[in-house]
């Protein structure tokens, strides 16, 4: 290891070195360079008792710095220790996302570096776990305490991280030199060819395809019952992002973009077209520039991806990680439907008819047809419905989810956080159908859909952009007809979308491609 830096003058107490080092590292990150002397000083401080109060922050900054210097082994251990103390990190964030951007950015930058290394080293499951966790934190999902206390990308790293903590504790207690922790880290090397992790159980029987960022590339990770394989998507990230933006913008304005749809379908799924053709279901976990894609509208082998198969968009991490096991997750009632007309020119045309038709399909009595307000919506949630359908306007704020709201009776708004928050338990709910404009935001990972899944809902059907009343009504009724006949939510939506494509009024992708089925 390089010679340790000279300590500051005596006027700077030892305890001040930790925040000083953190600030210096952040300045150097911003300048695109990292001084090895600052890194060495930080590693030395990790063996000093004075570092303990800011241990997690120093772990994160040093991990990022070591990744930048190419010292992958030491960086991976520190990043692992950083994730294991994530509770402490998250607790320091203010409640409102808009006021915590700087700290949140510092945390997530460590994730970016670690994820790229994990993908490169073929730790694909760990990389996907990290990407899902990153989305959860980015958009304010709450983590249960201790959820990542034992996290590690592999057994090898887990053993090394445990040993590193023991060495650090001995140094803190004066039983080992203060340099022992740094010495241990710098001797560890991450295996370049880790043992094959093998496919993990999936929520579906079909194909599982994940798109993960690896530095300047998008990686396609394909898992089936028998194999797991990662390859790079050949399309450059810049071109990929351009196609996604053009497609999303065009479909949102009810203009098809067949060239972008074809390019994205071939670029993302062309190499696995034969595998897809043999499957009746597919899970897609999409991060980075493809997160907002309407996947069902992409042609693969001349056939739309959503034709003849159910497509589930995975968002965030498994609910089992997010919440403790339920004492009773059984539904209380089969179905509840809530509607609100809205106000002015935005008023919905006939949501009452939608309520009647959906209730009839499930052989349920719709009850009194009254628009919901906050109190009645909370009452519906308390009944633990297996299926919850909400026909109303949503006003989503991507920059600040706390500002997102639901338009209720008399055009009054309900901030989503006042109804769907950490006290809401949706573990008995198999499906929440959000029949409203922009109810998924720019992607299910970035808004209301992901929040509902974090609260326990197993599936959420939501829209990527505003869709007219007639198309939404037709798609909702067709989806519920399939649900009533026993289809699972992803397949029910796929069948409904296929039905709309045969209706001249709604055949354009604008009308049916906006809706996607999201799951944990």
C-alpha positions in Angstrom: 0.0 0.0 0.0 1.2 3.5 -0.7 2.6 5.6 2.1 -0.1 7.1 4.3 -0.7 10.8 4.0 0.6 13.2 6.6 -1.9 14.2 9.1 -3.3 17.8 9.1 -1.9 20.3 11.7 -2.7 19.7 15.3 -5.5 22.3 15.1 -7.6 19.6 13.3 -8.7 16.9 15.7 -8.6 13.3 14.5 -12.4 13.1 14.6 -12.6 15.9 12.0 -10.6 13.8 9.5 -13.6 11.7 8.6 -15.9 14.5 7.3 -12.8 16.2 5.8 -12.0 13.0 3.8 -15.6 12.6 2.7 -15.8 16.2 1.4 -12.4 15.8 -0.4 -13.5 12.6 -2.1 -16.8 14.2 -3.2 -14.9 17.1 -4.7 -12.6 14.8 -6.5 -15.5 12.7 -7.9 -17.0 15.9 -9.3 -13.7 16.7 -10.9 -13.4 13.3 -12.4 -10.2 12.2 -10.5 -9.4 10.5 -7.3 -6.1 11.1 -5.3 -4.7 7.8 -4.0 -3.4 9.6 -0.9 -7.0 10.6 0.1 -8.1 7.0 -0.5 -5.3 5.7 1.7 -6.1 8.1 4.4 -9.8 7.0 4.3 -8.8 3.4 4.5 -6.6 4.1 7.5 -9.4 6.0 9.2 -11.7 3.0 8.8 -9.4 1.3 11.3 -9.8 4.2 13.8 -12.5 4.4 16.4 -13.3 7.9 15.3 -14.7 6.7 12.0 -17.5 4.7 13.5 -20.1 7.5 13.5 -19.8 8.0 9.7 -18.8 4.4 8.9 -21.4 3.8 6.2 -20.7 7.1 4.4 -17.0 6.5 4.4 -17.6 2.9 3.1 -19.6 4.2 0.2 -17.2 7.0 -0.8 -14.2 4.7 -0.6 -16.0 2.0 -2.6 -16.7 4.5 -5.3 -13.1 5.8 -5.3 -11.6 2.3 -5.4 -13.9 1.3 -8.3 -12.6 4.3 -10.1 -9.0 3.3 -9.4 -9.6 -0.3 -10.7 -9.1 -1.9 -7.2 -12.2 -4.1 -7.7 -11.7 -6.5 -4.8 -11.4 -3.9 -2.1 -14.1 -1.9 -3.6 -16.5 -4.8 -3.7 -16.0 -5.6 0.0 -16.5 -2.0 0.9 -19.6 -1.7 -1.2 -21.0 -4.8 0.4 -20.4 -3.4 3.8 -22.1 -0.2 2.6 -25.2 -2.1 1.6 -25.2 -4.0 4.9 -25.5 -0.7 6.7 -28.1 0.7 4.3 -30.6 1.2 7.1 -28.4 3.8 8.6 -28.0 5.5 5.3 -31.7 5.6 4.5 -32.5 6.9 7.9 -30.5 10.0 7.3 -32.6 11.0 4.2 -35.4 13.6 4.7 -38.9 12.3 4.0 -39.5 14.4 0.9 -37.5 13.2 -2.1 -37.0 16.8 -3.4 -35.1 17.8 -0.3 -32.9 14.7 -0.2 -31.5 14.7 -3.7 -27.8 15.2 -2.8 -27.6 12.5 -0.2 -29.7 10.1 -2.2 -27.4 10.7 -5.2 -24.3 9.9 -3.1 -25.9 6.6 -2.1 -27.0 5.6 -5.5 -23.7 6.4 -7.2 -22.1 3.6 -5.2 -24.8 1.3 -6.6 -24.0 2.4 -10.2 -20.3 1.4 -9.8 -21.0 -1.8 -8.0 -23.7 -2.9 -10.4 -21.4 -2.4 -13.4 -18.7 -4.6 -11.7 -21.2 -7.3 -10.8 -22.5 -7.5 -14.4 -19.0 -7.6 -15.8 -18.0 -10.4 -13.3 -21.1 -12.4 -14.2 -22.8 -12.0 -10.8 -26.1 -11.4 -12.6 -28.6 -12.2 -9.9 -26.8 -9.9 -7.5 -26.7 -7.1 -10.1 -30.4 -7.4 -10.7 -31.1 -7.4 -7.0 -29.1 -4.2 -6.8 -30.9 -2.6 -9.7 -34.2 -3.3 -8.1 -33.1 -2.0 -4.8 -31.8 1.1 -6.5 -35.2 1.8 -8.1 -36.9 1.2 -4.7 -34.7 3.8 -3.0 -34.8 6.2 -5.9 -38.6 6.5 -5.6 -39.0 6.4 -1.8 -40.0 2.8 -1.0 -39.4 2.0 2.6 -36.9 -0.7 3.6 -37.6 -2.9 6.6 -34.8 -2.7 9.2 -32.1 -5.3 8.7 -33.3 -6.4 5.2 -29.7 -6.2 3.8 -27.7 -6.9 7.0 -26.3 -10.1 5.4 -26.3 -9.1 1.7 -23.4 -10.1 -0.5 -23.1 -10.8 -4.2 -21.5 -14.2 -3.6 -20.5 -16.6 -0.8 -16.9 -15.6 -1.4 -17.6 -11.9 -0.8 -19.8 -12.7 2.2 -16.9 -14.5 3.9 -14.5 -11.7 3.1 -16.9 -9.0 4.3 -17.5 -10.8 7.6 -13.7 -11.1 8.0 -13.2 -7.4 7.2 -15.6 -6.4 9.9 -13.8 -8.6 12.4 -10.5 -7.1 11.5 -11.9 -3.6 11.7 -13.5 -4.3 15.1 -10.1 -5.6 16.4 -8.4 -2.4 15.2 -11.1 -0.3 16.9 -10.5 -2.2 20.1 -6.7 -1.7 19.9 -6.2 -5.4 19.4 -4.7 -4.9 15.9 -2.9 -2.1 14.1 -5.0 0.6 12.6 -3.7 -0.4 9.2 -5.0 -4.0 9.5 -8.3 -3.2 7.9 -6.7 -1.5 4.9 -4.2 -4.3 4.6 -6.9 -7.0 4.5 -8.9 -5.1 1.9 -6.1 -4.6 -0.5 -5.1 -8.3 -0.4 -8.6 -9.4 -1.5 -9.3 -10.1 -5.2 -12.7 -10.7 -6.7 -12.8 -13.9 -8.7 -12.9 -13.2 -12.4 -14.9 -16.4 -13.2 -17.3 -17.0 -10.3 -19.2 -20.3 -10.1 -22.3 -20.3 -12.2 -25.2 -19.2 -10.1 -27.8 -21.1 -12.0 -31.4 -20.0 -12.8 -33.5 -19.0 -9.8 -37.2 -19.7 -9.3 -39.4 -17.3 -11.2 -42.9 -16.1 -10.6 -43.8 -17.4 -14.0 -43.1 -20.7 -15.8 -41.9 -18.8 -18.9 -38.9 -16.8 -19.9 -37.3 -14.2 -17.7 -35.4 -11.3 -19.4 -33.6 -8.6 -17.6 -32.0 -5.5 -19.1 -29.2 -4.2 -16.9 -26.8 -1.3 -17.4 -23.1 -2.2 -17.5 -21.1 1.0 -17.9 -21.7 2.1 -21.5 -23.7 -1.0 -22.5 -27.1 -2.5 -21.9 -26.9 -6.2 -21.0 -29.6 -8.7 -21.8 -29.8 -11.4 -19.1 -32.0 -14.4 -20.2 -33.1 -17.0 -17.7 -35.2 -20.1 -18.4 -35.7 -23.4 -16.6 -32.4 -24.8 -17.9 -30.1 -21.9 -18.5 -28.9 -18.4 -17.7 -27.1 -16.3 -20.3 -25.9 -12.7 -20.5 -25.1 -10.9 -23.7 -24.7 -7.2 -24.6 -27.5 -5.5 -26.6 -25.7 -4.5 -29.8 -27.6 -1.2 -30.3 -25.6 1.7 -28.7 -27.1 3.3 -25.7 -27.5 6.6 -27.3 -29.4 5.2 -30.3 -31.5 3.0 -28.0 -32.5 5.9 -25.8 -33.4 7.9 -28.9 -35.7 5.1 -30.2 -37.4 4.8 -26.8 -38.0 8.5 -26.6 -39.4 8.7 -30.1 -41.7 5.7 -29.6 -43.0 6.9 -26.2 -43.6 10.4 -27.5 -45.3 9.2 -30.7 -47.6 6.7 -29.1 -48.5 9.1 -26.3 -49.7 11.5 -29.1 -51.6 8.7 -30.9 -49.1 8.5 -33.7 -47.5 5.2 -34.5 -43.8 4.9 -34.8 -43.3 1.5 -36.7 -39.6 2.0 -37.4 -38.8 2.6 -33.8 -41.0 -0.3 -32.7 -39.3 -2.6 -35.2 -35.8 -1.4 -34.3 -36.4 -1.9 -30.6 -38.1 -5.2 -31.0 -35.2 -6.6 -33.0 -32.5 -4.9 -31.0 -33.8 -6.0 -27.6 -35.4 -9.4 -28.4 -34.1 -10.5 -31.8 -31.4 -12.8 -30.5 -34.0 -14.5 -28.2 -36.9 -14.6 -30.6 -36.9 -18.4 -30.9 -36.9 -18.8 -27.1 -39.8 -16.3 -26.9 -41.8 -18.1 -29.6 -41.7 -21.3 -27.5 -43.0 -19.6 -24.4 -46.5 -18.5 -23.4 -45.3 -16.1 -20.7 -42.4 -13.7 -20.2 -41.1 -11.6 -17.3 -39.2 -8.5 -18.2 -37.1 -6.5 -15.8 -36.1 -3.3 -17.4 -33.7 -0.7 -16.0 -32.0 2.3 -17.6 -33.2 3.8 -20.9 -35.7 1.0 -21.7 -37.7 1.3 -18.4 -40.5 3.2 -20.0 -41.1 1.0 -23.0 -44.6 -0.3 -23.9 -43.2 -3.8 -24.4 -46.4 -5.4 -25.7 -46.2 -3.2 -28.8 -42.7 -4.3 -29.9 -42.6 -6.8 -32.8 -40.5 -9.8 -32.3 -40.1 -12.2 -35.3 -42.9 -10.4 -37.0 -45.4 -10.9 -34.1 -46.1 -8.4 -31.4 -44.5 -9.3 -28.1 -47.9 -9.2 -26.3 -49.6 -11.5 -28.8 -50.4 -15.0 -27.5 -48.4 -14.7 -24.3 -48.7 -12.9 -21.0 -46.1 -10.2 -20.3 -45.2 -9.1 -16.8 -43.0 -6.1 -16.2 -41.0 -6.6 -13.0 -40.7 -3.5 -10.8 -38.6 -3.3 -7.6 -37.7 -6.2 -5.4 -39.6 -9.1 -4.1 -42.3 -8.2 -1.6 -41.0 -10.8 0.8 -38.0 -8.6 1.2 -40.0 -5.4 1.6 -42.4 -6.6 4.4 -42.5 -9.1 7.2 -44.5 -12.3 6.6 -48.3 -11.6 6.9 -50.3 -13.2 9.7 -53.3 -13.3 7.4 -53.1 -12.3 3.8 -56.4 -13.8 2.7 -58.7 -11.5 0.8 -61.7 -10.2 2.7 -63.9 -9.6 -0.3 -63.5 -10.7 -4.0 -63.8 -7.3 -5.7 -64.1 -3.6 -5.0 -64.6 -0.9 -7.7 -64.1 2.8 -7.0 -64.9 5.6 -9.4 -64.9 9.4 -9.6 -66.1 11.5 -12.5 -63.5 14.2 -12.3 -64.4 17.8 -13.2 -64.7 20.2 -16.1 -63.5 19.2 -19.5 -61.5 16.3 -17.9 -64.7 14.6 -16.5 -65.0 10.9 -17.3 -67.9 10.1 -19.6 -69.6 7.1 -17.9 -67.5 5.3 -15.2 -70.8 4.1 -13.5 -71.4 1.8 -16.5 -67.8 0.5 -16.1 -68.5 -0.3 -12.5 -71.8 -2.1 -13.3 -70.2 -4.2 -16.1 -67.1 -5.2 -14.0 -69.3 -6.1 -11.1 -71.6 -8.2 -13.3 -68.6 -10.1 -14.8 -67.5 -11.1 -11.3 -71.1 -11.9 -10.2 -70.9 -9.1 -7.6 -73.5 -6.5 -6.5 -72.0 -3.1 -7.3 -73.9 -1.5 -4.4 -74.7 2.2 -4.3 -73.0 4.0 -7.2 -71.3 6.9 -5.4 -68.1 8.6 -6.2 -65.3 7.8 -3.8 -63.6 10.3 -1.4 -60.7 9.7 0.9 -62.8 8.1 3.6 -64.6 5.7 1.4 -61.4 4.7 -0.4 -59.8 3.9 3.0 -63.0 1.9 3.8 -62.5 -0.2 0.6 -58.9 -0.9 1.4 -59.9 -2.0 4.9 -62.0 -4.7 3.3 -58.9 -6.4 1.9 -60.3 -6.9 -1.7 -58.7 -9.5 -3.9 -59.2 -7.2 -6.9 -59.3 -3.4 -6.5 -60.3 -1.4 -9.6 -60.0 2.4 -9.5 -61.5 4.4 -12.4 -60.5 8.0 -11.9 -57.9 10.6 -13.0 -54.4 10.5 -11.7 -52.0 13.4 -11.6 -48.5 12.0 -11.4 -45.4 14.0 -10.6 -42.3 12.1 -11.7 -40.0 14.6 -10.0 -41.8 14.4 -6.6 -44.0 11.4 -6.0 -45.3 13.1 -2.8 -47.0 15.6 -5.0 -48.9 13.0 -7.0 -52.6 12.8 -6.4 -55.9 11.0 -7.2 -58.9 13.0 -8.4 -61.9 12.0 -6.3 -65.6 13.1 -5.8 -66.4 16.7 -6.8 -63.0 17.0 -8.5 -61.3 17.2 -5.1 -57.8 15.7 -5.0 -56.4 13.1 -2.6 -52.6 13.1 -2.2 -51.6 9.5 -2.8 -49.3 9.4 0.2 -52.2 10.1 2.5 -53.9 6.9 1.5 -51.2 4.6 0.1 -48.5 4.8 2.7 -46.5 2.6 5.1 -49.6 1.8 7.1 -51.5 0.4 4.0 -51.5 -3.4 3.7 -52.2 -4.8 0.3 -50.9 -8.3 0.8 -54.3 -9.8 0.3 -54.7 -8.0 -3.0 -53.9 -10.0 -6.2 -54.5 -7.1 -8.6 -54.9 -3.3 -8.4 -56.3 -2.0 -11.8 -55.6 1.7 -12.2 -57.9 2.8 -15.0 -56.6 6.3 -15.2 -54.3 8.5 -17.2 -50.5 8.3 -16.5 -51.2 5.9 -13.6 -47.9 4.2 -14.1 -45.9 7.4 -14.7 -43.1 7.1 -17.1 -42.6 3.5 -16.0 -43.9 1.2 -13.4 -40.7 1.5 -11.5 -40.9 5.2 -11.0 -44.3 5.9 -9.6 -47.6 4.7 -8.1 -47.4 1.1 -9.5 -44.1 0.5 -7.7 -45.5 2.0 -4.5 -48.5 -0.3 -4.5 -46.3 -3.4 -5.1 -44.1 -2.3 -2.2 -47.2 -2.3 -0.1 -47.9 -5.9 -0.9 -50.1 -5.9 -4.1 -49.1 -8.8 -6.3 -50.0 -7.2 -9.6 -50.7 -3.7 -10.8 -52.2 -2.8 -14.2 -51.5 0.8 -15.0 -51.1 3.2 -18.0 -47.9 4.8 -19.3 -49.8 7.7 -20.9 -53.3 9.3 -21.1 -55.8 7.1 -22.9 -59.4 8.1 -23.9 -62.4 6.9 -22.0 -63.8 4.6 -24.6 -60.5 2.6 -25.0 -59.9 2.4 -21.3 -63.5 1.2 -20.7 -63.2 -1.5 -23.4 -59.8 -2.7 -22.2 -60.9 -2.7 -18.5 -64.1 -4.7 -19.2 -62.2 -7.2 -21.5 -59.5 -7.7 -18.9 -62.1 -8.4 -16.1 -63.9 -10.8 -18.4 -60.7 -12.8 -18.7 -60.0 -12.5 -15.0 -63.5 -13.8 -14.2 -62.8 -16.8 -16.5 -59.7 -17.7 -14.4 -56.9 -16.0 -16.3 -54.0 -14.5 -14.2 -53.7 -10.7 -14.5 -50.8 -10.7 -17.0 -52.6 -13.0 -19.4 -56.0 -11.3 -18.8 -54.4 -8.0 -19.9 -52.8 -9.6 -22.9 -56.1 -11.1 -24.1 -57.8 -7.8 -23.6 -55.2 -6.0 -25.7 -55.5 -8.5 -28.4 -59.3 -7.9 -28.4 -58.8 -4.2 -28.8 -56.5 -4.7 -31.7 -59.4 -6.3 -33.6 -61.6 -3.2 -33.0 -61.1 -0.6 -35.7 -61.8 2.2 -33.1 -58.9 1.1 -30.8 -56.6 -0.9 -33.1 -53.8 1.8 -32.9 -51.1 1.1 -30.3 -51.9 4.3 -28.5 -55.1 2.8 -27.2 -53.9 -0.5 -25.8 -50.1 -0.4 -25.5 -50.2 2.1 -22.6 -51.4 -0.5 -20.1 -48.9 -2.9 -18.7 -49.0 -5.4 -15.9 -46.4 -4.9 -13.2 -45.3 -7.3 -10.5 -42.6 -7.5 -7.9 
